[in-house]
Amino acid sequence: MKPLIKIKTTGLTASILKSITLACAVSAIAFSGLSQAQTFKVNGSSLRDANNNNFVMRGINVPLAWFQNDVYNNIGNIRANTGSNTLRIVWTTSSGSDTVLYNAIQRTIDNKMIPMVELHDVTGSNDARRLNDMALWYAARASYFNQPNIAKHVLINIANEWSDWFMASPDNAPDIKVWRDGYKTAIKSIRDAGIKSTLVIDGAGYGQDIQYSLRTFGQELLNYDPQHNLLFSVHMYCDWTTASKIDSQLQSMKNANLPIIIGEFGNNHPPCGNLPYKDLMRIAQAKGIGYLAWSWKGNTTGTLDQLDLSNNWSGTSLKTWGYDLVNDANGIRKTAKDATVFGGGSSSSTPSSNGGSCNWYNTTFPICANTSSGWGWENNQSCVARATCAALPAPYGVVGGNTSTAPSCV
């Protein structure tokens, strides 16, 4: 056993030790806060980013599940050619390696867009067990979704359009309460895994219902969620052919103080034909409601390819409705604002990073030059403040450069 060493303290050394102890306590508190990763959060009828600033989505659905290389290789082009601040990333539990999805999420973040992940497996299903399978898929990947740099940016759309037309009708079976109860189970599965991110829930009836599902049970689901962090999503196609209905139903959600986005909409859909997408964008802009257009490219040739926004994957040749989506007075270019989580957190002074990198639990990030604590965004990538990285337990922390930022706490 190593003998203990007694240190005689003078008034000066006692003061120094007291200061070190206080610094260590503050560092421990700060690190404890980091372990509770910041996420998006709903506040009344609005969505706020991890900096507690309002965020209104303006973006596009991208079919990563079926066109992995085409989507991944053009995420930067989509940002450059549309100005989108959000991508809804289509995925399935059978799409392949998680790495493909994770890489697309990171590239979306690197291009200053918010990634919303959705699972497409149970579209139109009324089987609550299958809905919970989607929730369990996320729960099994909690260690990924809880990484600070992911949790800070990601939104989780549990399942695309779970439930069919019958469930959205009060006169048919299954009862709409199946929708409510199915989502209660799914919420519990995800929250029990420790995921605190905003969960996005599609309306019943292939996502197109507000009245019987979202407005009727939205508050009950929010109350049920221990994080009280649910964002509701309506998909607007053939149930939404008039501006008056779009306006009144969205306003009913605002009046109920329930947060909602338009998670999908298009220009034309069989059997109803042309849809009032310009009215939709105008109304959404007036009410401060986010919208995500369906979809970039890859819709079924001959039946749904009129929904394609672009003639090519890079977006250098937009279709007419794609051009309108981007350039209309209420379109993406003129109304989209980036989430403030991409702005970094500058201190009053400008400290030098002094080189090196951060081993954040076996993932390497650069050390921030202009961010004094927490996470930042510099040189088009995420970075970690030196003091924050230095507080990590061994064997993690600052690698290389000047690591002497504070006394060691043991």
C-alpha positions in Angstrom: 0.0 0.0 0.0 1.3 3.4 -1.0 1.8 5.6 2.2 -0.3 8.7 2.5 1.6 12.0 2.3 0.5 14.7 4.7 0.8 18.3 3.5 1.1 21.1 5.9 -0.9 24.0 4.6 -0.2 27.6 5.2 -2.9 30.3 4.7 -1.7 30.8 1.1 -1.7 27.1 0.2 -5.0 26.5 1.8 -6.5 29.3 -0.3 -5.0 27.8 -3.4 -6.4 24.4 -2.5 -9.8 25.9 -1.8 -9.8 27.5 -5.3 -8.8 24.3 -7.0 -11.5 22.4 -5.1 -14.1 25.0 -6.2 -12.9 24.8 -9.8 -13.2 21.0 -9.8 -16.7 21.2 -8.3 -17.7 23.7 -11.1 -16.1 21.4 -13.7 -18.0 18.4 -12.3 -21.3 20.2 -12.4 -20.6 21.3 -16.0 -19.7 17.8 -17.1 -22.8 16.4 -15.3 -24.9 18.9 -17.4 -23.2 17.7 -20.6 -24.2 14.1 -19.9 -27.8 15.3 -20.1 -27.5 16.2 -23.8 -29.3 19.2 -25.0 -32.0 18.6 -27.5 -34.8 20.3 -29.5 -37.8 21.0 -27.3 -41.4 22.0 -27.9 -42.8 25.0 -26.2 -46.5 25.5 -26.6 -47.2 25.4 -30.3 -43.6 26.1 -31.3 -40.4 24.1 -31.6 -37.2 25.4 -30.1 -33.6 24.3 -30.8 -31.0 23.3 -28.2 -30.2 27.0 -27.7 -33.9 27.6 -26.8 -34.5 29.6 -29.9 -37.6 29.1 -32.1 -37.0 27.0 -35.2 -39.3 26.7 -38.2 -38.6 24.0 -40.7 -38.2 24.7 -44.3 -37.0 21.6 -46.2 -37.3 18.4 -48.2 -37.9 14.7 -47.8 -35.0 12.6 -49.2 -35.3 8.8 -50.0 -32.0 7.6 -48.5 -33.6 4.1 -47.9 -33.8 3.4 -51.6 -31.2 5.7 -53.2 -28.4 5.6 -50.7 -25.5 6.9 -52.8 -27.6 9.4 -54.8 -28.9 11.0 -51.6 -25.7 10.9 -49.6 -23.5 12.3 -52.4 -25.9 15.2 -52.9 -26.8 16.4 -49.4 -24.4 19.3 -49.8 -25.9 20.1 -53.3 -29.4 20.1 -51.8 -28.4 22.6 -49.2 -26.6 24.8 -51.8 -29.4 24.6 -54.4 -32.4 25.0 -52.2 -31.3 26.7 -48.9 -33.2 24.1 -46.9 -32.7 24.0 -43.1 -34.1 20.5 -42.6 -34.0 17.1 -44.3 -36.5 14.4 -43.5 -34.4 11.3 -44.0 -36.4 8.3 -45.2 -35.1 5.0 -43.8 -36.3 1.5 -43.0 -35.2 -1.1 -40.5 -34.1 -3.3 -43.5 -32.3 -0.6 -45.5 -28.9 -2.0 -44.6 -26.0 -0.9 -42.4 -26.7 1.7 -39.7 -23.5 3.4 -40.8 -25.2 4.5 -44.1 -27.8 6.3 -42.1 -25.4 7.7 -39.5 -23.1 9.1 -42.3 -26.1 10.8 -43.9 -27.2 12.3 -40.6 -23.7 13.7 -40.0 -23.4 15.1 -43.5 -26.7 16.8 -43.0 -25.4 18.4 -39.8 -22.2 19.3 -41.5 -24.2 21.2 -44.1 -26.1 23.1 -41.4 -29.4 21.3 -41.8 -31.4 19.5 -39.1 -31.8 15.8 -39.8 -35.2 14.3 -39.1 -35.1 10.5 -39.2 -38.2 8.5 -40.1 -38.9 4.8 -40.5 -41.0 3.9 -43.5 -41.7 0.2 -42.7 -45.2 0.5 -41.2 -46.9 3.0 -43.6 -50.6 2.3 -43.5 -50.4 -0.4 -40.9 -52.9 -0.6 -38.0 -50.8 -3.1 -36.1 -49.7 -1.5 -32.8 -47.0 -4.2 -32.3 -45.3 -3.1 -35.6 -45.4 0.6 -34.5 -43.7 -0.4 -31.3 -41.1 -2.4 -33.3 -40.1 1.0 -34.8 -39.8 2.5 -31.4 -37.7 -0.4 -30.2 -35.4 0.1 -33.2 -34.6 3.6 -32.0 -34.3 2.4 -28.4 -31.7 -0.2 -29.4 -29.6 2.7 -30.8 -30.0 5.0 -27.8 -26.2 5.2 -27.4 -26.0 6.7 -30.9 -28.9 9.1 -30.6 -27.8 10.2 -27.1 -24.3 11.4 -28.3 -24.2 15.1 -27.6 -23.5 16.2 -31.1 -26.4 14.0 -32.4 -28.9 14.7 -29.7 -28.3 18.4 -30.2 -29.4 18.3 -33.8 -31.6 15.3 -34.5 -35.4 14.9 -34.6 -37.0 11.4 -34.4 -40.1 10.8 -36.6 -41.1 7.5 -35.0 -42.9 6.0 -38.0 -44.1 7.2 -41.3 -47.9 7.3 -41.7 -48.8 4.5 -39.3 -52.5 3.8 -39.5 -54.9 3.8 -42.5 -58.1 5.6 -43.5 -60.3 3.4 -41.4 -58.6 4.4 -38.1 -59.0 8.1 -39.0 -62.7 7.7 -39.4 -65.1 7.7 -36.3 -67.5 5.4 -38.2 -65.1 2.6 -38.9 -62.9 0.1 -37.1 -60.3 0.1 -35.7 -61.2 2.8 -33.2 -59.0 5.9 -33.2 -58.0 5.1 -29.6 -55.9 2.4 -31.1 -53.8 5.2 -32.6 -53.5 7.0 -29.3 -52.6 3.8 -27.3 -50.2 2.6 -29.9 -48.2 5.8 -29.7 -48.3 5.8 -25.9 -46.5 2.4 -26.0 -44.0 3.7 -28.6 -43.3 6.8 -26.6 -42.6 4.7 -23.5 -40.3 2.4 -25.3 -38.1 5.3 -26.6 -38.1 7.2 -23.3 -37.3 4.1 -21.3 -34.1 3.9 -23.3 -33.1 7.3 -22.2 -33.7 9.2 -25.5 -34.9 12.7 -24.7 -35.0 14.1 -28.3 -38.2 15.6 -29.8 -40.4 12.8 -31.1 -42.4 13.5 -34.2 -45.8 11.8 -34.5 -47.7 11.5 -37.8 -51.5 11.9 -37.8 -53.8 8.9 -38.4 -55.1 8.1 -41.9 -51.7 7.8 -43.7 -50.6 11.0 -41.9 -53.5 13.2 -43.3 -55.7 13.5 -40.2 -55.7 16.4 -37.8 -59.2 16.4 -36.4 -59.6 12.9 -34.9 -56.0 12.1 -33.9 -53.7 15.0 -33.5 -56.1 17.6 -32.2 -58.2 15.1 -30.1 -55.3 13.3 -28.4 -52.3 15.6 -28.9 -52.5 17.1 -25.4 -53.1 13.7 -23.8 -50.0 12.3 -25.5 -47.9 15.3 -24.5 -49.0 14.9 -20.9 -48.1 11.2 -21.1 -44.6 11.8 -22.4 -42.3 12.2 -19.4 -40.3 14.7 -21.5 -43.4 16.6 -22.8 -41.5 16.8 -26.0 -43.7 15.7 -29.0 -44.1 17.4 -32.3 -47.1 16.5 -34.4 -47.0 16.1 -38.2 -49.7 16.2 -40.9 -49.2 15.1 -44.5 -51.2 17.1 -47.0 -52.4 15.4 -50.1 -55.9 14.5 -51.3 -57.6 15.4 -48.0 -56.2 18.9 -48.4 -57.4 20.4 -51.7 -58.6 23.8 -50.5 -56.8 26.7 -48.9 -59.7 27.2 -46.4 -59.4 23.7 -44.9 -55.6 24.0 -44.7 -56.0 27.3 -42.9 -58.7 26.3 -40.5 -57.3 23.0 -39.5 -53.8 24.3 -38.9 -55.3 27.2 -36.9 -57.2 24.7 -34.8 -53.9 23.2 -33.7 -52.4 26.6 -32.9 -55.6 27.5 -30.9 -55.1 24.3 -28.9 -51.5 25.3 -28.3 -50.2 22.1 -30.0 -47.0 22.1 -32.0 -47.4 21.0 -35.6 -45.5 20.8 -38.9 -46.5 19.8 -42.4 -44.2 16.7 -42.7 -45.1 16.0 -46.3 -46.9 17.8 -49.2 -46.8 17.8 -52.9 -48.0 19.5 -56.1 -50.1 16.7 -57.6 -51.3 13.3 -56.3 -53.7 10.8 -57.8 -56.6 10.6 -57.8 -57.2 14.2 -56.8 -54.7 15.8 -59.2 -53.3 19.3 -58.6 -52.9 20.5 -55.0 -52.7 24.1 -53.7 -49.1 23.9 -52.6 -48.5 27.7 -53.0 -51.5 28.4 -50.7 -50.1 25.8 -48.2 -46.7 27.6 -48.1 -48.3 31.0 -47.7 -50.5 29.8 -44.8 -47.6 28.0 -43.2 -45.4 31.1 -43.4 -48.2 33.3 -41.9 -48.7 30.9 -39.0 -45.0 30.1 -38.3 -45.5 26.4 -39.2 -42.7 24.3 -40.7 -43.1 22.4 -43.9 -41.2 19.6 -45.7 -41.9 18.9 -49.3 -42.2 15.3 -50.7 -39.8 14.6 -52.3 -36.4 15.3 -53.8 -36.4 12.6 -56.5 -37.0 8.9 -57.1 -40.8 8.7 -57.0 -42.3 5.9 -59.1 -42.0 6.6 -62.8 -45.4 7.1 -64.5 -47.5 7.3 -61.4 -45.9 9.6 -58.8 -42.8 11.0 -60.5 -44.6 14.4 -60.8 -43.8 14.8 -57.1 -40.1 14.9 -57.9 -38.7 18.3 -57.1 -35.6 18.0 -59.2 -34.8 16.5 -62.6 -31.4 15.3 -61.3 -30.0 14.4 -57.9 -27.7 17.4 -57.6 -30.6 19.9 -57.9 -29.1 21.9 -60.8 -32.3 21.4 -62.8 -35.4 21.9 -60.7 -38.8 21.0 -61.9 -41.5 23.7 -62.0 -42.9 22.9 -58.6 -39.4 22.5 -57.2 -38.5 25.9 -58.5 -41.6 27.3 -56.9 -40.8 25.6 -53.6 -37.4 27.1 -53.5 -38.0 30.6 -55.0 -41.6 31.6 -54.2 -42.2 34.5 -51.9 -43.1 31.9 -49.2 -40.6 29.4 -50.4 -37.5 28.0 -48.8 -34.9 30.6 -50.0 -36.9 33.6 -48.7 -38.2 32.1 -45.5 -35.7 29.5 -44.1 -33.6 30.4 -41.1 -30.9 28.1 -39.9 -31.1 26.6 -36.4 -29.0 28.6 -34.0 -27.2 25.5 -32.9 -25.0 26.0 -35.9 -23.9 29.4 -34.8 -21.5 28.1 -32.1 -21.1 30.0 -28.8 -18.5 32.7 -29.0 -17.0 34.0 -25.8 -16.2 37.7 -25.2 -12.5 37.0 -25.9 -11.1 34.8 -28.6 -9.1 32.0 -27.1 -6.7 30.0 -29.2 -7.4 26.3 -29.6 -3.7 25.6 -29.1 -4.0 22.7 -31.5 -4.9 19.1 -30.7 -8.2 17.3 -30.9 -10.7 15.8 -28.5 -11.3 12.1 -28.0 -15.0 12.2 -27.1 -15.7 8.6 -26.1 -13.6 7.2 -29.0 -15.0 9.7 -31.5 -12.5 12.4 -32.6 -13.6 16.1 -32.8 -11.5 19.2 -33.3 -10.9 21.6 -30.4 -12.9 24.8 -30.8 -10.9 28.0 -31.2 -13.8 30.4 -30.4 -16.0 28.5 -28.0 -15.2 28.5 -24.3 -17.5 25.7 -23.1 -19.6 22.9 -24.5 -20.0 22.3 -28.2 -19.5 24.7 -31.1 -19.7 24.9 -34.8 -16.5 26.2 -36.5 -15.0 25.7 -40.0 -18.2 23.9 -41.1 -17.9 21.2 -38.5 -18.7 20.4 -34.9 -16.0 21.1 -32.3 -15.6 20.7 -28.5 -14.4 23.5 -26.2 -11.0 22.7 -24.7 -12.2 23.0 -21.1 -15.1 20.7 -21.8 -12.9 18.1 -23.4 -10.3 18.3 -20.7 -13.0 17.4 -18.1 -13.6 14.0 -19.7 -12.5 11.0 -17.7 -9.4 9.1 -18.7 -8.6 7.7 -21.3 -10.7 10.3 -23.1 -10.0 14.0 -23.4 -7.6 16.4 -25.2 -5.1 14.7 -27.6 -2.0 16.7 -28.6 -1.6 20.4 -28.4 -1.7 22.3 -25.1 -3.6 20.2 -22.6 -2.8 22.2 -19.4 -6.0 24.1 -19.1 -6.8 23.5 -15.5 -5.5 21.6 -12.4 -6.2 17.9 -12.3 -9.2 16.9 -10.2 -8.9 13.5 -8.5 
